Amino acid sequence: MNKIIDLRTDTVTQPTAAMLAAMQQATQGDDSRDGDPTVIKLEALAAVRTGKEAGLYMPSGTMTNLVAVLAHTTRAGEVLLERGAHMLNTELGGLAAVAGVYYKAIPGTRGAMDETALREAVRPMTRNNFGTALICMETTHNGAGGAVLPLAHMKMVYGLAQQHGIPVHTDGARLFNAAVALGVSAAEISRHTDSVCFCVSKGLSAPVGSVLCGSAAFIERARPFRRMVGGNMRQAGSIAAAGIVGLETMIDRLADDHATAKRLAAGLHAVDASLVDPRDVETNIVRISVRASGRGAAQWSGDFKARGIAVSPADSVSLRFVTHRHIGNAEVDAAVGACREIWKSAAK
Ligand SMILES: Cc1ncc(COP(=O)(O)O)c(C=O)c1O
């Protein structure tokens, strides 16, 4: 049987040969105890890339987001996020269960919070209200099909937050995809937020980890929270080494993933225009609606799987495809061919 074409997510990317070599040669210090030189190097590089003072390496994006909430808030107050945010929908309520804050979901378009709704939601502390503790953004926005937040939107949100003395955290799990799509540096995006995290484990192809970046004081405050949630690591240089290779060599090639995603969207659109509008595809995620086929997303994903293509149902009538380093034009064309067959069989 041919190898499965895995379009479920970019976290399936395997480390490159250069990463494996770097991992083998990495220092073996105890990151938790004395600090490991390779981890320190990754954190410093992450800080430079995001234009922040310091970075903190953790095992996952979920943990960097959670630690950011813990470090920004004080077990009271409301966190404002766009209603489709990963932090809200996919991180198991950690911000409430662990950080002890509650949240308000703000309606948005393509991952960008509606400005009027956001302005109305911001509230001060009063006798009867803790007030807004934190505002979060997400770019690229996973639930919005890899949409990139416009810099003007981020500037508006950060300006509003600063006006009210509210900190801002940005979930940039795919920050570098956003930077490549906008044609700016990650630092240019991160100017509009106090803290930002990004994953080296997604399109950048490293096996493990995310880095939280912010001011030196913020990162010092975040450190014990990382420990509290079990994120302190030991010989983490072995995995951090791959993250360094990711940051040094894998950012520019994300443009290839965006090109394959666009090719995929164009191919699927040619199967049936109701599936996807290729103009909505900005980065490496393609969300399609199978509603018009009369079949649900679960059946579609089973039909794709039977043809050797793995995709993720995003909701009952939508599928998510994510392109990455192991997906080239041949894999995209195979996925489009499978879609054509499934569409025809659904129409019978
Ligand atoms: C936008 C976003 N934030 C955070 C995460 C969480 O990352 P991790 O799977 O490393 O916990 C993801 C994972 O897909 C994501 O897409």
The ligand as a MOL file (V3000), in Angstrom:
LIG
                    3D

  0  0  0     0  0            999 V3000
M  V30 BEGIN CTAB
M  V30 COUNTS 16 16 0 0 0
M  V30 BEGIN ATOM
M  V30 1 C -3.2000 28.3250 16.8410 0
M  V30 2 C -2.6810 27.2400 17.7130 0
M  V30 3 N -2.3190 27.5230 18.9550 0
M  V30 4 C -1.8220 26.6030 19.7870 0
M  V30 5 C -1.6710 25.2910 19.3630 0
M  V30 6 C -1.1880 24.2770 20.3570 0
M  V30 7 O 0.0410 23.7320 20.0410 0
M  V30 8 P 0.4750 22.3250 20.6770 0
M  V30 9 O -0.2030 21.2850 19.8640 0
M  V30 10 O 1.9660 22.3280 20.5310 0
M  V30 11 O 0.0260 22.3150 22.0940 0
M  V30 12 C -2.0270 24.9430 18.0710 0
M  V30 13 C -1.8720 23.5480 17.6090 0
M  V30 14 O -2.2770 23.1840 16.5390 0
M  V30 15 C -2.5520 25.9430 17.2190 0
M  V30 16 O -2.9340 25.6610 15.9770 0
M  V30 END ATOM
M  V30 BEGIN BOND
M  V30 1 1 1 2
M  V30 2 1 2 3
M  V30 3 2 2 15
M  V30 4 2 3 4
M  V30 5 1 4 5
M  V30 6 1 5 6
M  V30 7 2 5 12
M  V30 8 1 6 7
M  V30 9 1 7 8
M  V30 10 2 8 9
M  V30 11 1 8 10
M  V30 12 1 8 11
M  V30 13 1 12 13
M  V30 14 1 12 15
M  V30 15 2 13 14
M  V30 16 1 15 16
M  V30 END BOND
M  V30 END CTAB
M  END
